């Protein structure tokens, strides 16, 4: 992964952690919190122009597990083809 993409992911992880903790930590556990966490995560990702992510939120006891799968960012180069030849008819 290139350094710019890694820096973006690190920034997003930090923002997500702060936003998700602010959304629910220290509050009374309620059934709507899974949806609230998902919407909070979506908002952070949308601010970074990431719209096609998969977000899964599960309640585990008195806490939550949030899993986020990010889509590939931009087209991925799979191959480079080279062709060598001459355009000069004398060869």
Buried (B, 14 or more C-beta within 10 A) or exposed (E): EEEEEEEBBEEBEEBBEEBBEEBBEEEEEEEEBBEBBBEBBBEBBEEBEBEEBEBEBEEEEEEBEBEBEBEEBEEEEEEEEEEEEEEEEEE
